[in-house]
Amino acid sequence: MCYNHLTLTSTRVPPQGYTSITSVCVVEGLVVWGTNTGTVGTLQLSPPFNKVISKVNSACVTNVSYHGNHVISITTEGEVSQSYIAWDKASLLSKPIIKIDYKVLSLQCIDDSLVLVTALEKSFILNVETRAEIQIGTKERKQGVFGGCVLDRHTLLVARPGFRLWYTGSTGHVIKTLQLKPVLSETAILSVGGERGLSSHLPRGGVINRVERVDDKIIVLQCAGDVFCILWRLLNLPS
């Protein structure tokens, strides 16, 4: 069931034979989801509330992302597919892109051809047109659950060990390394628990498990059991 808080209406997503939704992406007034049987669906959150549901793969879809009327999805088998949403035909026109051998944690579209991939082993940029893997930075990192997010089509944030973030370009070039432990002591930082200035409680060598851009003022970081809302200005990003 999808609820639109602007129109106070609900739209039921038909089951279509699958048993569970395994991944969800909400962007540009659209909900995109994947299921445990390889189905991908899309639903517009405003009138006429069009929805499209199609079989993309036989394996469980673990991540979905959307950009420019295309859906990028990946399965438990590491199979990446690109699907064009044909609203007039109420179908997804899908094609396989590549099989990734890494344990993928998340993927986010940068533009129509580039996708940020965060995996257990490393983070990288995937070009879905050339199937090339673009390395981010020059230093490898240890295996773990490290987050990342797309700020815009030109810049990304990628987590590094020790509460650090790489501020990078979409070419993989690292523009700046952000040291977050001093930032997390600021009173402008608010944790979900309501406390402020929690840097003294953060474990040494900690990991930023998830990074999310909320809007032009705030990003959200998840570090183990702690979630922090951070004002952009505290990061001193290059202009």
ChimeraX attribute file (.defattr): number of C-alpha atoms within 10 A of each C-alpha:
attribute: neighborCount
match mode: 1-to-1
recipient: residues
	/A:1	7
	/A:2	13
	/A:3	12
	/A:4	13
	/A:5	9
	/A:6	8
	/A:7	10
	/A:8	7
	/A:9	11
	/A:10	13
	/A:11	14
	/A:12	9
	/A:13	14
	/A:14	11
	/A:15	10
	/A:16	10
	/A:17	8
	/A:18	12
	/A:19	10
	/A:20	12
	/A:21	19
	/A:22	16
	/A:23	19
	/A:24	17
	/A:25	16
	/A:26	16
	/A:27	12
	/A:28	10
	/A:29	10
	/A:30	16
	/A:31	18
	/A:32	23
	/A:33	23
	/A:34	29
	/A:35	23
	/A:36	20
	/A:37	20
	/A:38	22
	/A:39	21
	/A:40	26
	/A:41	24
	/A:42	27
	/A:43	21
	/A:44	20
	/A:45	24
	/A:46	13
	/A:47	7
	/A:48	8
	/A:49	12
	/A:50	14
	/A:51	20
	/A:52	19
	/A:53	21
	/A:54	19
	/A:55	17
	/A:56	24
	/A:57	22
	/A:58	12
	/A:59	17
	/A:60	21
	/A:61	27
	/A:62	24
	/A:63	24
	/A:64	27
	/A:65	25
	/A:66	27
	/A:67	18
	/A:68	11
	/A:69	11
	/A:70	20
	/A:71	25
	/A:72	26
	/A:73	31
	/A:74	29
	/A:75	25
	/A:76	16
	/A:77	17
	/A:78	19
	/A:79	17
	/A:80	21
	/A:81	20
	/A:82	24
	/A:83	20
	/A:84	17
	/A:85	22
	/A:86	13
	/A:87	13
	/A:88	8
	/A:89	9
	/A:90	14
	/A:91	18
	/A:92	22
	/A:93	16
	/A:94	19
	/A:95	14
	/A:96	16
	/A:97	18
	/A:98	17
	/A:99	14
	/A:100	16
	/A:101	10
	/A:102	15
	/A:103	14
	/A:104	22
	/A:105	21
	/A:106	23
	/A:107	26
	/A:108	22
	/A:109	24
	/A:110	24
	/A:111	18
	/A:112	18
	/A:113	16
	/A:114	23
	/A:115	24
	/A:116	26
	/A:117	22
	/A:118	25
	/A:119	22
	/A:120	17
	/A:121	17
	/A:122	21
	/A:123	28
	/A:124	22
	/A:125	22
	/A:126	21
	/A:127	18
	/A:128	19
	/A:129	10
	/A:130	11
	/A:131	13
	/A:132	12
	/A:133	15
	/A:134	18
	/A:135	16
	/A:136	21
	/A:137	16
	/A:138	9
	/A:139	6
	/A:140	12
	/A:141	14
	/A:142	11
	/A:143	11
	/A:144	16
	/A:145	18
	/A:146	27
	/A:147	26
	/A:148	30
	/A:149	23
	/A:150	23
	/A:151	19
	/A:152	13
	/A:153	13
	/A:154	12
	/A:155	18
	/A:156	22
	/A:157	24
	/A:158	25
	/A:159	26
	/A:160	26
	/A:161	16
	/A:162	15
	/A:163	22
	/A:164	19
	/A:165	23
	/A:166	20
	/A:167	21
	/A:168	21
	/A:169	20
	/A:170	21
	/A:171	16
	/A:172	19
	/A:173	16
	/A:174	18
	/A:175	15
	/A:176	15
	/A:177	16
	/A:178	19
	/A:179	15
	/A:180	16
	/A:181	17
	/A:182	13
	/A:183	20
	/A:184	23
	/A:185	16
	/A:186	15
	/A:187	11
	/A:188	14
	/A:189	18
	/A:190	20
	/A:191	19
	/A:192	13
	/A:193	9
	/A:194	8
	/A:195	11
	/A:196	16
	/A:197	17
	/A:198	18
	/A:199	14
	/A:200	11
	/A:201	9
	/A:202	15
	/A:203	12
	/A:204	11
	/A:205	10
	/A:206	15
	/A:207	21
	/A:208	25
	/A:209	20
	/A:210	21
	/A:211	22
	/A:212	17
	/A:213	19
	/A:214	12
	/A:215	11
	/A:216	9
	/A:217	11
	/A:218	15
	/A:219	17
	/A:220	19
	/A:221	20
	/A:222	19
	/A:223	19
	/A:224	14
	/A:225	7
	/A:226	14
	/A:227	18
	/A:228	23
	/A:229	20
	/A:230	22
	/A:231	17
	/A:232	14
	/A:233	9
	/A:234	15
	/A:235	13
	/A:236	10
	/A:237	12
	/A:238	7
	/A:239	3
